[in-house]
Amino acid sequence: MGNRPNCRSCRHCTPPAGVEMGWCQLRQLSIHPDLVADLWCHHWTARPPRLPVVAPEGLPRPARLPLGNQQLTLATGLS
């Protein structure tokens, strides 16, 4: 079901943002957010994929590690 064409993956459709309606640029229609995954027309054209950002060297950018696993000393918190 994820590969089925729909308004969410069409380049003519501006997807809904929050509570606002989406917009079909081809048919000039507003599209309710609950129906975006189910609507499709014969004018559907694939939207280009959203790829992750890659560093200039061609390697993915390293993610920052959370400091939640670092043990704190009791003395520094009480002084």
GROMACS elastic network, one bead per residue, 0.5 to 0.9 nm:
[ bonds ]
;  ai    aj funct       b0    kb
    1     4     6  0.53768   500
    1     5     6  0.89168   500
    2     5     6  0.83350   500
    3     6     6  0.89334   500
    4     9     6  0.89656   500
    4    37     6  0.89933   500
    5     8     6  0.80430   500
    5     9     6  0.64256   500
    5    10     6  0.74374   500
    5    37     6  0.85457   500
    5    38     6  0.87281   500
    5    39     6  0.86018   500
    5    40     6  0.66789   500
    5    44     6  0.74490   500
    5    45     6  0.86200   500
    5    46     6  0.78952   500
    6     9     6  0.56645   500
    6    10     6  0.64436   500
    6    36     6  0.68939   500
    6    37     6  0.56426   500
    6    38     6  0.60692   500
    6    39     6  0.54753   500
    6    41     6  0.79200   500
    6    44     6  0.75328   500
    7    10     6  0.50624   500
    7    11     6  0.82313   500
    7    12     6  0.80048   500
    7    13     6  0.58718   500
    7    14     6  0.84237   500
    7    15     6  0.76844   500
    7    24     6  0.79866   500
    7    31     6  0.87069   500
    7    35     6  0.86332   500
    7    36     6  0.53400   500
    7    37     6  0.63467   500
    7    38     6  0.75043   500
    7    39     6  0.57909   500
    7    40     6  0.57838   500
    7    41     6  0.82045   500
    7    44     6  0.75951   500
    8    11     6  0.85015   500
    8    13     6  0.69287   500
    8    14     6  0.80309   500
    8    15     6  0.61094   500
    8    16     6  0.88938   500
    8    36     6  0.57254   500
    8    37     6  0.59435   500
    8    38     6  0.87933   500
    8    39     6  0.85899   500
    8    47     6  0.87818   500
    9    12     6  0.89079   500
    9    13     6  0.78014   500
    9    15     6  0.87992   500
    9    37     6  0.86176   500
    9    44     6  0.85177   500
    9    45     6  0.81023   500
    9    46     6  0.61655   500
    9    47     6  0.55144   500
    9    48     6  0.85606   500
   10    13     6  0.55373   500
   10    14     6  0.84407   500
   10    40     6  0.86454   500
   10    43     6  0.88975   500
   10    44     6  0.56278   500
   10    45     6  0.53099   500
   10    46     6  0.51235   500
   10    47     6  0.51342   500
   10    48     6  0.89503   500
   11    14     6  0.77179   500
   11    44     6  0.75531   500
   11    45     6  0.58498   500
   11    46     6  0.58931   500
   11    48     6  0.77403   500
   12    23     6  0.84626   500
   12    24     6  0.59196   500
   12    25     6  0.53720   500
   12    26     6  0.60109   500
   12    27     6  0.88898   500
   12    43     6  0.84232   500
   12    44     6  0.73328   500
   12    45     6  0.72268   500
   12    46     6  0.88497   500
   12    47     6  0.82217   500
   13    22     6  0.71606   500
   13    23     6  0.57110   500
   13    25     6  0.59752   500
   13    26     6  0.78571   500
   13    31     6  0.88663   500
   13    44     6  0.89773   500
   14    17     6  0.89157   500
   14    22     6  0.55392   500
   14    23     6  0.50833   500
   14    24     6  0.63597   500
   14    25     6  0.73644   500
   15    21     6  0.77916   500
   15    23     6  0.67212   500
   15    24     6  0.85701   500
   15    31     6  0.83612   500
   15    33     6  0.79003   500
   15    36     6  0.76656   500
   16    19     6  0.72849   500
   16    20     6  0.56306   500
   16    23     6  0.73511   500
   16    31     6  0.76550   500
   16    32     6  0.75453   500
   16    33     6  0.57474   500
   16    36     6  0.81816   500
   17    20     6  0.54532   500
   17    21     6  0.71362   500
   17    22     6  0.72288   500
   17    33     6  0.83141   500
   18    21     6  0.82509   500
   18    33     6  0.83809   500
   19    33     6  0.75843   500
   20    32     6  0.80481   500
   20    33     6  0.76850   500
   21    30     6  0.59331   500
   21    31     6  0.54612   500
   21    32     6  0.51127   500
   21    33     6  0.60059   500
   22    29     6  0.84037   500
   22    30     6  0.55753   500
   22    32     6  0.62594   500
   22    33     6  0.65390   500
   22    36     6  0.77553   500
   23    26     6  0.89124   500
   23    27     6  0.87294   500
   23    28     6  0.69329   500
   23    29     6  0.57910   500
   23    31     6  0.56097   500
   23    32     6  0.87349   500
   24    27     6  0.56326   500
   24    28     6  0.54212   500
   24    29     6  0.52483   500
   24    30     6  0.63287   500
   24    31     6  0.70220   500
   25    28     6  0.51561   500
   25    29     6  0.73015   500
   26    29     6  0.80913   500
   26    43     6  0.80451   500
   27    30     6  0.89619   500
   31    34     6  0.84955   500
   31    35     6  0.69434   500
   31    36     6  0.65648   500
   31    39     6  0.87666   500
   32    35     6  0.55075   500
   32    36     6  0.65419   500
   33    36     6  0.54292   500
   33    37     6  0.82004   500
   34    37     6  0.72756   500
   34    38     6  0.83192   500
   35    38     6  0.53279   500
   35    39     6  0.60890   500
   36    39     6  0.56400   500
   36    40     6  0.84606   500
   37    40     6  0.84287   500
   40    43     6  0.83257   500
   40    44     6  0.67765   500
   41    44     6  0.56782   500
   42    45     6  0.86950   500
   46    49     6  0.86887   500
   47    50     6  0.89044   500
   51    54     6  0.87821   500
   52    60     6  0.81614   500
   53    60     6  0.71784   500
   53    61     6  0.78053   500
   54    57     6  0.79872   500
   54    58     6  0.59724   500
   54    59     6  0.60351   500
   54    61     6  0.63519   500
   55    58     6  0.54804   500
   55    59     6  0.55814   500
   55    60     6  0.57366   500
   55    61     6  0.57903   500
   56    59     6  0.74120   500
   57    60     6  0.85764   500
   59    62     6  0.86442   500
   60    63     6  0.88587   500
   62    65     6  0.89741   500
   65    68     6  0.87167   500
   66    69     6  0.72489   500
   66    70     6  0.87063   500
   67    70     6  0.55309   500
   67    71     6  0.89115   500
   68    71     6  0.81046   500
   72    75     6  0.87873   500
   72    76     6  0.78650   500
   72    77     6  0.80759   500
   73    76     6  0.58721   500
   73    77     6  0.70660   500
   74    77     6  0.54688   500
   74    78     6  0.66025   500
   74    79     6  0.89998   500
   75    78     6  0.54464   500
   75    79     6  0.62779   500
   76    79     6  0.56120   500
